[in-house]
Amino acid sequence: MINFIKRNSEQVVAPVSGKCISITQVNDEVFSSKAMGDGFAIIPNNCTVVSPVNGEVVLIAETKHAFGLKTKKGVEVLVHIGLDTVQLEGKGFTVHVKQGDKVKAGETVISFDRTYVENSSIDMTTMTVFTSGLTEEVCLECYEKQVDQGDILIPKI
């Protein structure tokens, strides 16, 4: 259950429940090298992906496996669900918002069919990447620990 108490508009919450890891541990060089930006990853144990920030939906991937957000302060965030999920061509994913929508941290953006994805042998590690506007290195106390969807991971960006 996500706690919708008044959140600071600059907080970052966990988009999924699961084990939080450093972006450098992701099994994909584009993410682990931070080529797209710094961030964190979660190996999910649920099938619903929520917005990690308050912001505007600026991108929904055609293949439904990723979405981009922009905060009022101009921080741009990409949430990428799984590795090589683009090959699923959107099958197994449901989008609950549209480009241009304003979302709050903890609001459902995309869900996926766990059985379908697992049968496709896809690594569902979900990355949250700050593609623009974040100047500090992302280093979380929760690395290697379980987090719940909606938990505050970064108190202020």
Secondary structure, 3 states (H helix, E strand, C coil): CCCCCCCCCCCEECCCCEEEEEHHHCCCHHHHCCCCCEEEEEEECCCEEECCCCEEEEEECCCCCEEEEECCCCCEEEEEECCCHHHHCCCCEEECCCCCCEECCCCEEEEECHHHHHHCCCCCCEEEEEEECCCCCCCCCCCCEEECCCCEEECCC
